[in-house]
């Protein structure tokens, strides 16, 4: 099954406008994923969105930021099957 990726920019999952790259298994040569490529405009928009999000994040008290990171850590661990 081939999965196609999307881009997360400014809190939205979007399709890339820079084409698609097919990734293959080095073992079998079988196509296993289609990776969406960002356009130049999308690649430039992503770090700016990140800077804005970081400024908002830093407005939270340190205890709230800690809780947010611990929560994210738990979600990642749960999805990894730990």
BELKA-V497077 format. One record per pair of residues at least 24 apart in sequence whose C-alpha atoms are under 8 Angstrom apart, sorted by the first residue. I is the first residue (numbers start at 0). GAP is how many residues later the second one is. Records with the same first field share a line. If there is no record, write none. Layout:
I: GAP + GAP
This chain:
0: 31
1: 29 + 30 + 31 + 32
2: 29 + 30 + 31
3: 29 + 30 + 31 + 32
4: 28 + 29 + 30 + 31
5: 29 + 30
6: 29 + 31
8: 33 + 36 + 37 + 40
9: 36 + 39 + 40 + 43
15: 26
16: 25
